[in-house]
Amino acid sequence: MTTNKRYVQLLFMSQTCQPLEKAASAEDKKIYKEMKHADKVMRKSAKKLGIKNPILEIPLELD
């Protein structure tokens, strides 16, 4: 199971086009790929809607 902290790290890496670590788990690879796609779709949609600085966020869970 991936933690919120790891989700945030993967989101940052996908948005800044940083490569995923070679030792990343299969789950991390899947999440990274999905986030890259979500970021691409979000930016394309934002451009159509005239949004200048779109932000893709992951809500944090509070205990």
Buried (B, 14 or more C-beta within 10 A) or exposed (E): EEEEEBBEBBBEBBBEEEEBEEEBEEEBEEBBEEBBEBBEEBBEEBEEEEEEEEEBEEEEEEE
